Amino acid sequence: MAKTDEAATEVGYEQARDELIDVVRRLEAGGTTLEESLALWERGEELAKVCRRWLDGARARLNAALAEPGEPAGQN
């Protein structure tokens, strides 16, 4: 499973988001076996983590860009 985790971290935000949307649609549609549903759920969790890392990174960059000179980021 480490290979899947590694592959998930290499995708960009938009690709991870789009795949996550597809995973959710497939789960909501039903018609999959329990094993398929669990695999989809696990993939969705991995993709959600990738998206969260991208968003956290973007938030940190934005905070740094908005910080006043000499003021620590996030203290606006």
TORKOL-4160 file (C-alpha; in steps of 0.2 Angstrom, whole numbers, padded with zeros to 4 digits, m for minus):
76
<pt num="1" X="0000" Y="0000" Z="0000"/>
<pt num="2" X="0015" Y="0012" Z="0002"/>
<pt num="3" X="0016" Y="0013" Z="m0017"/>
<pt num="4" X="m0002" Y="0020" Z="m0017"/>
<pt num="5" X="0002" Y="0032" Z="m0004"/>
<pt num="6" X="0017" Y="0038" Z="m0014"/>
<pt num="7" X="0008" Y="0039" Z="m0030"/>
<pt num="8" X="m0006" Y="0050" Z="m0021"/>
<pt num="9" X="0007" Y="0062" Z="m0014"/>
<pt num="10" X="0014" Y="0065" Z="m0032"/>
<pt num="11" X="m0003" Y="0071" Z="m0039"/>
<pt num="12" X="m0007" Y="0090" Z="m0040"/>
<pt num="13" X="m0022" Y="0097" Z="m0030"/>
<pt num="14" X="m0034" Y="0098" Z="m0045"/>
<pt num="15" X="m0030" Y="0080" Z="m0050"/>
<pt num="16" X="m0033" Y="0073" Z="m0032"/>
<pt num="17" X="m0049" Y="0084" Z="m0030"/>
<pt num="18" X="m0056" Y="0077" Z="m0047"/>
<pt num="19" X="m0052" Y="0059" Z="m0042"/>
<pt num="20" X="m0059" Y="0061" Z="m0025"/>
<pt num="21" X="m0075" Y="0068" Z="m0033"/>
<pt num="22" X="m0076" Y="0052" Z="m0044"/>
<pt num="23" X="m0073" Y="0041" Z="m0029"/>
<pt num="24" X="m0087" Y="0049" Z="m0019"/>
<pt num="25" X="m0099" Y="0048" Z="m0034"/>
<pt num="26" X="m0095" Y="0029" Z="m0036"/>
<pt num="27" X="m0098" Y="0026" Z="m0018"/>
<pt num="28" X="m0114" Y="0035" Z="m0018"/>
<pt num="29" X="m0120" Y="0026" Z="m0033"/>
<pt num="30" X="m0118" Y="0009" Z="m0025"/>
<pt num="31" X="m0117" Y="m0007" Z="m0034"/>
<pt num="32" X="m0100" Y="m0011" Z="m0028"/>
<pt num="33" X="m0095" Y="m0026" Z="m0018"/>
<pt num="34" X="m0089" Y="m0023" Z="0000"/>
<pt num="35" X="m0071" Y="m0025" Z="m0005"/>
<pt num="36" X="m0073" Y="m0013" Z="m0019"/>
<pt num="37" X="m0081" Y="0000" Z="m0008"/>
<pt num="38" X="m0068" Y="m0002" Z="0006"/>
<pt num="39" X="m0054" Y="0000" Z="m0008"/>
<pt num="40" X="m0063" Y="0016" Z="m0014"/>
<pt num="41" X="m0065" Y="0023" Z="0004"/>
<pt num="42" X="m0046" Y="0020" Z="0007"/>
<pt num="43" X="m0042" Y="0029" Z="m0009"/>
<pt num="44" X="m0054" Y="0043" Z="m0005"/>
<pt num="45" X="m0045" Y="0045" Z="0012"/>
<pt num="46" X="m0028" Y="0046" Z="0004"/>
<pt num="47" X="m0034" Y="0059" Z="m0009"/>
<pt num="48" X="m0042" Y="0069" Z="0005"/>
<pt num="49" X="m0025" Y="0070" Z="0014"/>
<pt num="50" X="m0017" Y="0075" Z="m0002"/>
<pt num="51" X="m0029" Y="0089" Z="m0005"/>
<pt num="52" X="m0027" Y="0095" Z="0014"/>
<pt num="53" X="m0008" Y="0095" Z="0012"/>
<pt num="54" X="m0010" Y="0106" Z="m0004"/>
<pt num="55" X="m0022" Y="0118" Z="0005"/>
<pt num="56" X="m0012" Y="0119" Z="0021"/>
<pt num="57" X="0003" Y="0123" Z="0010"/>
<pt num="58" X="m0006" Y="0137" Z="0000"/>
<pt num="59" X="m0013" Y="0144" Z="0017"/>
<pt num="60" X="0004" Y="0145" Z="0024"/>
<pt num="61" X="0011" Y="0154" Z="0008"/>
<pt num="62" X="m0003" Y="0166" Z="0008"/>
<pt num="63" X="m0001" Y="0170" Z="0026"/>
<pt num="64" X="0018" Y="0173" Z="0023"/>
<pt num="65" X="0014" Y="0184" Z="0009"/>
<pt num="66" X="0002" Y="0194" Z="0019"/>
<pt num="67" X="0013" Y="0196" Z="0034"/>
<pt num="68" X="0020" Y="0213" Z="0038"/>
<pt num="69" X="0039" Y="0214" Z="0036"/>
<pt num="70" X="0046" Y="0208" Z="0053"/>
<pt num="71" X="0030" Y="0201" Z="0059"/>
<pt num="72" X="0028" Y="0182" Z="0060"/>
<pt num="73" X="0016" Y="0174" Z="0048"/>
<pt num="74" X="m0002" Y="0172" Z="0054"/>
<pt num="75" X="m0002" Y="0186" Z="0066"/>
<pt num="76" X="m0012" Y="0199" Z="0056"/>
